[in-house]
């Protein structure tokens, strides 16, 4: 008999059920003779290897209602969230009003979401880091801003003072910039009557006056800046409903859907029979998109694959691509790491080429996809179907170096690049799914004929 004894990292035997071992050894000796002890020492890197295996390249974000909004949405909590007002990382040097104006209708854009994601820079300049996305629901335009801070900064106490349950508190004299009573963005305008309520633009000042400030302005209820900030103002539906964004590793396998899998298989076979390719990357590289019939099949095929991937986590509103930003800082990168992770595109059409993604205006480094917003968020946030907000996916590209702001910069939020991919043929995802199903059904009928 062979007795296996495992040693821990300090060389000490790992305890086992001694009574069970003795009974087992006695029974085994009667059958197979004396015991030979085999000692196995613990591998120091075993635990690290297991952790690396569990690491996922993609994290999916889902919406979750907060049970303690005052705590969850405070600056010290540094939340990832959607809707409501932005929770600014740096409390001053906010994006300027003109940077948040829609380039088409010139109306102030609405806060959509923010994601907290620190980057391991050697200088620890991105110890705290957040990316903010704003949208114009009417014109379907988007803007993104990035902010990052070192552990030691003018806003928050050192990280060592905080815990997981109680984040690092604000410094007593942390600089703050007035924010709009309606949207929470930079507010250069002040109510001329009470001089305590602040606004980003005249439109939001009118909304606030109609939403309750007009009844309180000039009274004891608005006699101080603190009292004005506590006023409950009806924004008349301007802001989106507020949720936490909770991220989870994307599951490794698809949920079974025989009907969808069959449609994908049939389209792939049809493309091959006609001498066409079955993946979008090859089609774009080889110029196979000139074939109208094959292009139509690729559009349908790519969208069906998109739908199949979403089944892994149907309620995902965001996909975060780990490792794209700050790759140059990682010591463990090798030639076979697979390179930059690509977004999950919904169509073969409407993808950006290398020339479409501008380099970082701040440092000149290339931009890489950091995360993408999924179309489910439109319905989950209750955006009206009659609004102009519609997309297949919205991809946020940020500086690959996660560069720091230039010295003396007035704004602590650097503008990044957003690419909007519309659903194929301008259809909504659910409409395109019906279109693909109808095309597949028609194909089956033709085969029967």
C-alpha positions as CSV (number, residue, x, y, z in Angstrom):
1,X,0.0,0.0,0.0
2,X,1.1,3.6,-0.7
3,X,0.3,6.2,1.9
4,X,0.2,9.8,0.5
5,X,1.3,12.6,2.9
6,X,1.0,16.2,1.6
7,X,3.2,18.9,3.0
8,X,2.3,22.6,3.1
9,X,4.5,25.5,2.0
10,X,6.3,25.4,5.4
11,X,7.1,21.7,5.1
12,X,4.5,20.6,7.7
13,X,2.2,17.6,7.1
14,X,-1.3,18.6,6.1
15,X,-3.7,17.1,8.7
16,X,-6.2,14.5,7.6
17,X,-8.8,12.4,9.2
18,X,-6.4,10.2,11.4
19,X,-9.0,7.7,12.5
20,X,-10.1,7.0,8.9
21,X,-6.4,6.8,7.8
22,X,-5.5,4.2,10.5
23,X,-8.6,2.1,9.7
24,X,-7.8,2.3,6.0
25,X,-4.1,1.5,6.5
26,X,-4.8,-1.6,8.6
27,X,-7.3,-3.0,6.1
28,X,-5.0,-2.3,3.3
29,X,-1.9,-3.9,5.0
30,X,-3.8,-7.1,5.5
31,X,-4.4,-7.3,1.7
32,X,-1.3,-5.7,0.2
33,X,1.5,-5.7,2.7
34,X,3.5,-2.9,4.4
35,X,2.9,0.8,3.8
36,X,5.2,2.9,1.7
37,X,4.9,6.6,2.4
38,X,4.9,9.0,-0.5
39,X,5.5,12.7,0.5
40,X,4.2,15.4,-1.8
41,X,5.4,18.9,-1.2
42,X,3.2,21.9,-1.9
43,X,4.1,24.0,-5.0
44,X,4.4,27.6,-4.2
45,X,3.0,28.6,-7.5
46,X,0.1,26.2,-7.4
47,X,-2.4,28.7,-5.9
48,X,-1.3,31.5,-8.3
49,X,-1.8,29.2,-11.3
50,X,-5.3,28.3,-10.1
51,X,-6.1,32.0,-9.8
52,X,-4.9,32.7,-13.3
53,X,-7.1,29.9,-14.7
54,X,-10.1,31.4,-13.0
55,X,-9.3,34.9,-14.5
56,X,-11.8,35.9,-17.2
57,X,-10.9,38.1,-20.1
58,X,-14.5,39.5,-20.2
59,X,-16.6,40.8,-17.4
60,X,-20.3,41.4,-17.9
61,X,-22.1,44.2,-16.0
62,X,-25.7,43.9,-14.9
63,X,-28.0,46.4,-13.3
64,X,-28.9,46.1,-9.7
65,X,-31.2,48.4,-7.6
66,X,-29.4,49.9,-4.6
67,X,-30.8,49.3,-1.1
68,X,-28.8,52.1,0.4
69,X,-28.5,54.8,-2.3
70,X,-27.0,57.5,0.1
71,X,-24.1,55.1,0.8
72,X,-23.8,53.4,-2.5
73,X,-23.8,56.5,-4.6
74,X,-21.6,58.7,-2.4
75,X,-18.2,59.9,-3.8
76,X,-16.3,57.7,-1.2
77,X,-18.1,54.6,-2.5
78,X,-16.6,55.2,-6.0
79,X,-19.5,53.2,-7.6
80,X,-20.0,51.8,-11.0
81,X,-23.5,52.9,-11.8
82,X,-26.0,53.8,-14.5
83,X,-28.5,56.7,-14.5
84,X,-29.2,59.4,-12.0
85,X,-26.4,61.9,-11.5
86,X,-22.7,61.2,-12.1
87,X,-20.6,60.5,-9.0
88,X,-17.5,62.4,-9.8
89,X,-14.1,61.0,-8.9
90,X,-12.3,64.3,-8.9
91,X,-14.6,66.8,-7.3
92,X,-13.5,69.8,-9.3
93,X,-12.2,70.4,-12.8
94,X,-15.3,68.7,-14.2
95,X,-16.1,68.5,-18.0
96,X,-17.1,71.8,-19.3
97,X,-20.7,72.6,-20.3
98,X,-19.7,72.9,-24.0
99,X,-18.0,69.4,-23.9
100,X,-21.3,67.9,-22.7
101,X,-23.5,69.6,-25.3
102,X,-24.8,67.4,-28.1
103,X,-23.0,68.3,-31.3
104,X,-26.2,68.2,-33.3
105,X,-29.0,69.7,-31.1
106,X,-26.6,71.5,-28.7
107,X,-28.7,70.4,-25.7
108,X,-26.9,69.2,-22.6
109,X,-26.4,65.4,-22.8
110,X,-27.7,63.1,-20.1
111,X,-25.5,60.9,-17.9
112,X,-25.7,57.3,-19.0
113,X,-23.2,55.4,-16.9
114,X,-19.8,55.3,-15.2
115,X,-17.3,52.4,-14.7
116,X,-14.6,52.2,-12.0
117,X,-11.5,50.5,-13.2
118,X,-8.0,51.1,-11.8
119,X,-4.9,50.4,-13.9
120,X,-1.6,49.1,-12.7
121,X,0.7,51.9,-13.8
122,X,4.2,51.8,-12.4
123,X,3.8,55.3,-10.9
124,X,0.4,54.3,-9.5
125,X,-1.1,57.4,-11.1
126,X,-4.3,55.4,-11.9
127,X,-4.9,54.0,-8.4
128,X,-8.5,55.4,-8.6
129,X,-9.9,55.6,-12.2
130,X,-13.3,56.0,-13.7
131,X,-14.8,56.4,-17.2
132,X,-18.1,58.3,-17.7
133,X,-20.5,58.1,-20.7
134,X,-23.1,60.7,-21.6
135,X,-25.8,60.5,-24.3
136,X,-28.3,62.6,-26.2
137,X,-31.5,60.5,-26.2
138,X,-32.9,62.6,-29.1
139,X,-29.9,62.5,-31.5
140,X,-28.3,59.2,-30.4
141,X,-24.9,60.9,-29.8
142,X,-22.4,59.8,-27.1
143,X,-19.4,61.2,-25.2
144,X,-16.9,59.6,-22.8
145,X,-14.6,61.1,-20.2
146,X,-11.8,59.5,-18.2
147,X,-10.5,60.6,-14.8
148,X,-7.8,59.0,-12.6
149,X,-6.1,59.8,-9.3
150,X,-3.1,58.4,-7.3
151,X,-3.7,57.0,-3.9
152,X,-2.5,60.2,-2.3
153,X,-4.6,63.0,-3.7
154,X,-6.4,66.2,-2.5
155,X,-9.8,64.6,-2.4
156,X,-9.6,61.4,-0.4
157,X,-7.8,60.2,2.6
158,X,-5.1,57.6,1.9
159,X,-6.5,54.2,0.9
160,X,-5.1,52.6,4.1
161,X,-7.7,54.5,6.1
162,X,-10.5,52.9,4.3
163,X,-11.9,49.3,4.2
164,X,-14.0,47.3,1.9
165,X,-17.1,48.2,3.9
166,X,-16.1,51.8,4.7
167,X,-14.3,53.4,1.7
168,X,-11.6,56.0,2.3
169,X,-13.3,59.2,3.5
170,X,-13.1,62.6,1.9
171,X,-10.6,65.1,3.1
172,X,-12.1,67.8,5.3
173,X,-11.1,70.6,2.8
174,X,-11.3,68.7,-0.4
175,X,-11.8,71.1,-3.3
176,X,-15.3,71.0,-4.8
177,X,-16.9,72.5,-7.8
178,X,-20.6,73.5,-7.8
179,X,-22.8,71.0,-9.7
180,X,-26.2,71.4,-11.4
181,X,-29.2,70.9,-9.3
182,X,-30.8,68.9,-12.1
183,X,-28.1,66.8,-13.8
184,X,-25.1,66.9,-11.4
185,X,-22.6,68.3,-14.0
186,X,-20.5,71.4,-13.9
187,X,-22.7,74.4,-13.0
188,X,-21.3,77.9,-13.9
189,X,-24.8,79.5,-13.5
190,X,-26.3,80.4,-10.1
191,X,-29.9,81.3,-9.2
192,X,-30.0,85.1,-9.2
193,X,-32.6,85.2,-6.5
194,X,-31.3,82.9,-3.7
195,X,-27.6,82.6,-5.0
196,X,-27.4,79.0,-3.6
197,X,-28.8,76.8,-6.4
198,X,-26.5,76.1,-9.3
199,X,-27.2,75.1,-12.9
200,X,-25.3,74.0,-16.0
201,X,-27.5,75.8,-18.5
202,X,-30.7,77.8,-18.8
203,X,-32.8,74.8,-19.8
204,X,-32.0,73.0,-16.5
205,X,-32.6,76.2,-14.5
206,X,-36.1,76.3,-16.0
207,X,-36.7,72.7,-15.2
208,X,-35.5,73.2,-11.6
209,X,-37.8,76.2,-11.2
210,X,-40.8,74.3,-12.5
211,X,-39.8,71.2,-10.5
212,X,-40.0,72.8,-7.1
213,X,-37.2,75.4,-6.7
214,X,-39.5,78.2,-7.6
215,X,-41.7,77.5,-4.5
216,X,-38.7,77.4,-2.2
217,X,-36.4,80.0,-3.6
218,X,-36.0,82.9,-1.2
219,X,-37.5,81.1,1.8
220,X,-35.8,79.7,4.9
221,X,-35.8,76.3,3.2
222,X,-33.2,77.6,0.6
223,X,-31.3,80.1,2.8
224,X,-28.1,78.1,2.6
225,X,-26.1,76.2,0.1
226,X,-26.6,73.0,2.1
227,X,-30.3,73.5,2.3
228,X,-30.6,74.2,-1.4
229,X,-28.6,71.0,-2.2
230,X,-31.1,69.0,-0.2
231,X,-34.2,70.2,-2.0
232,X,-36.1,67.5,-3.9
233,X,-36.4,68.8,-7.4
234,X,-38.6,67.1,-10.1
235,X,-36.4,66.8,-13.2
236,X,-39.5,66.0,-15.4
237,X,-38.0,62.8,-16.6
238,X,-34.7,64.2,-17.7
239,X,-32.4,61.8,-15.8
240,X,-32.4,58.0,-16.3
241,X,-33.4,55.8,-13.4
242,X,-30.5,55.0,-11.1
243,X,-28.9,51.5,-10.7
244,X,-25.6,50.0,-9.5
245,X,-23.6,48.1,-12.2
246,X,-22.4,44.8,-10.8
247,X,-19.8,43.0,-12.8
248,X,-19.4,39.2,-13.1
249,X,-17.1,37.0,-15.1
250,X,-18.7,36.0,-18.4
251,X,-19.7,32.2,-18.3
252,X,-17.6,30.0,-20.5
253,X,-20.4,28.2,-22.3
254,X,-23.5,29.2,-24.3
255,X,-27.0,28.3,-23.1
256,X,-28.4,25.6,-25.5
257,X,-30.8,26.8,-28.2
258,X,-31.2,24.2,-30.9
259,X,-33.3,26.4,-33.2
260,X,-30.8,29.2,-33.1
261,X,-27.8,26.9,-33.5
262,X,-29.5,25.2,-36.5
263,X,-30.0,28.6,-38.2
264,X,-26.3,29.5,-37.6
265,X,-25.2,26.1,-39.0
266,X,-27.4,26.4,-42.1
267,X,-26.2,29.9,-42.9
268,X,-22.6,28.8,-42.5
269,X,-23.1,25.9,-44.8
270,X,-24.9,28.1,-47.4
271,X,-21.9,30.5,-47.4
272,X,-19.4,27.7,-47.9
273,X,-21.4,26.2,-50.7
274,X,-21.4,29.5,-52.6
275,X,-17.6,29.8,-52.1
276,X,-18.0,32.5,-49.5
277,X,-16.4,32.9,-46.0
278,X,-18.3,32.5,-42.8
279,X,-16.6,35.1,-40.5
280,X,-16.7,38.8,-40.7
281,X,-13.0,39.4,-40.2
282,X,-12.0,37.3,-43.2
283,X,-14.7,38.9,-45.3
284,X,-13.5,42.4,-44.6
285,X,-9.9,41.5,-45.1
286,X,-10.4,39.6,-48.4
287,X,-13.0,42.0,-49.8
288,X,-15.7,39.4,-49.9
289,X,-18.3,41.9,-48.9
290,X,-18.8,43.0,-52.5
291,X,-20.9,39.9,-53.1
292,X,-24.4,41.2,-52.2
293,X,-25.9,37.7,-51.5
294,X,-23.0,36.6,-49.4
295,X,-23.0,39.9,-47.5
296,X,-26.7,39.5,-46.6
297,X,-25.9,36.1,-45.3
298,X,-22.9,37.4,-43.3
299,X,-25.1,40.1,-41.8
300,X,-27.6,37.6,-40.6
301,X,-25.0,35.1,-39.5
302,X,-23.0,37.7,-37.5
303,X,-26.1,38.9,-35.7
304,X,-27.2,35.4,-34.8
305,X,-23.7,34.7,-33.3
306,X,-24.1,38.0,-31.4
307,X,-27.4,36.8,-30.0
308,X,-25.9,33.4,-29.1
309,X,-23.1,35.0,-27.2
310,X,-25.5,37.2,-25.3
311,X,-27.4,34.1,-24.1
312,X,-24.5,33.4,-21.7
313,X,-25.8,36.4,-19.6
314,X,-29.0,37.8,-21.2
315,X,-29.3,40.7,-18.9
316,X,-25.8,42.1,-19.4
317,X,-25.7,45.8,-20.2
318,X,-21.9,46.1,-20.4
319,X,-18.9,44.1,-21.4
320,X,-15.5,45.0,-20.0
321,X,-12.3,43.9,-21.8
322,X,-9.6,43.2,-19.3
323,X,-6.0,43.9,-20.2
324,X,-6.5,46.1,-23.2
325,X,-5.7,49.3,-21.3
326,X,-2.2,49.5,-19.8
327,X,-0.8,46.4,-21.6
328,X,2.6,48.1,-21.9
329,X,2.9,48.1,-18.1
330,X,2.3,44.4,-17.7
331,X,5.4,42.3,-17.1
332,X,3.8,39.0,-17.9
333,X,2.7,39.8,-21.5
334,X,3.9,37.3,-24.1
335,X,3.7,37.0,-27.9
336,X,1.0,34.4,-27.6
337,X,-1.4,36.3,-25.3
338,X,-3.9,36.8,-28.2
339,X,-3.4,40.5,-28.5
340,X,-6.0,43.2,-28.0
341,X,-9.5,41.8,-27.1
342,X,-12.1,42.9,-29.7
343,X,-15.6,44.0,-28.8
344,X,-18.6,41.7,-29.6
345,X,-19.9,43.2,-32.8
346,X,-23.5,42.8,-33.8
347,X,-23.0,43.0,-37.5
348,X,-20.3,42.6,-40.2
349,X,-21.2,46.2,-41.2
350,X,-20.5,49.4,-39.2
351,X,-17.2,48.3,-37.7
352,X,-14.3,50.8,-37.3
353,X,-11.1,50.4,-39.2
354,X,-7.7,51.4,-37.7
355,X,-7.9,54.8,-39.3
356,X,-11.3,55.5,-37.7
357,X,-10.0,55.4,-34.1
358,X,-8.0,58.6,-33.3
359,X,-5.0,58.5,-31.1
360,X,-5.1,60.0,-27.7
361,X,-5.0,63.8,-28.1
362,X,-3.3,64.1,-24.7
363,X,-0.2,61.8,-25.2
364,X,-0.4,60.5,-28.8
365,X,-0.8,56.8,-27.8
366,X,-3.2,54.6,-29.6
367,X,-6.7,54.0,-28.2
368,X,-8.0,50.5,-27.5
369,X,-11.5,49.2,-26.7
370,X,-12.0,49.2,-22.9
371,X,-15.7,48.4,-22.7
372,X,-18.9,48.2,-24.7
373,X,-22.5,49.1,-23.8
374,X,-25.1,46.5,-24.9
375,X,-28.5,47.4,-26.3
376,X,-30.4,45.8,-23.5
377,X,-29.7,48.9,-21.4
378,X,-32.1,50.9,-23.4
379,X,-35.1,48.8,-22.4
380,X,-33.9,48.1,-18.8
381,X,-33.5,51.9,-18.2
382,X,-37.0,52.5,-19.5
383,X,-35.9,54.7,-22.4
384,X,-39.0,55.4,-24.6
385,X,-39.2,53.6,-27.9
386,X,-40.1,56.9,-29.4
387,X,-36.7,58.4,-28.5
388,X,-33.8,58.5,-30.9
389,X,-31.7,56.3,-28.7
390,X,-30.9,53.1,-30.6
391,X,-27.7,51.1,-31.2
392,X,-26.4,47.6,-31.7
393,X,-23.5,48.3,-29.4
394,X,-21.6,51.4,-28.1
395,X,-17.8,50.8,-27.8
396,X,-15.7,53.2,-25.6
397,X,-12.0,53.5,-26.7
398,X,-9.6,54.9,-24.2
399,X,-5.9,55.7,-24.2
400,X,-3.9,52.5,-24.1
401,X,-1.4,54.1,-21.7
402,X,-4.1,55.6,-19.5
403,X,-2.1,58.7,-19.6
404,X,-2.2,61.5,-16.9
405,X,-3.6,64.9,-17.5
406,X,-1.1,67.6,-18.5
407,X,0.3,69.8,-15.7
408,X,-1.8,72.9,-15.2
409,X,-4.9,71.4,-16.9
410,X,-8.1,73.0,-15.8
411,X,-10.1,69.9,-16.4
412,X,-9.3,66.7,-14.7
413,X,-11.5,64.7,-17.1
414,X,-9.9,63.7,-20.5
415,X,-12.2,63.1,-23.4
416,X,-12.1,59.7,-25.0
417,X,-13.6,58.2,-28.2
418,X,-16.9,56.5,-28.7
419,X,-17.9,54.3,-31.6
420,X,-21.6,53.6,-32.2
421,X,-22.5,50.5,-34.3
422,X,-26.1,50.5,-35.4
423,X,-28.0,47.3,-35.9
424,X,-27.6,45.9,-39.5
425,X,-29.8,47.6,-42.1
426,X,-30.9,50.2,-39.4
427,X,-33.2,47.7,-37.8
428,X,-33.6,47.2,-34.0
429,X,-32.1,44.0,-32.7
430,X,-35.5,42.3,-32.1
431,X,-36.6,43.3,-35.6
432,X,-33.4,42.0,-37.1
433,X,-33.9,38.7,-35.2
434,X,-37.3,38.4,-36.8
435,X,-35.8,39.2,-40.2
436,X,-33.2,36.5,-39.8
437,X,-35.8,34.0,-38.7
438,X,-38.0,34.8,-41.6
439,X,-35.1,34.4,-44.0
440,X,-34.2,31.1,-42.5
441,X,-37.8,29.9,-42.7
442,X,-38.1,31.0,-46.4
443,X,-34.9,29.0,-47.1
444,X,-36.4,25.9,-45.6
445,X,-39.6,26.3,-47.7
446,X,-37.5,26.6,-50.8
447,X,-35.6,23.5,-50.0
448,X,-38.9,21.6,-49.6
449,X,-40.0,22.8,-53.0
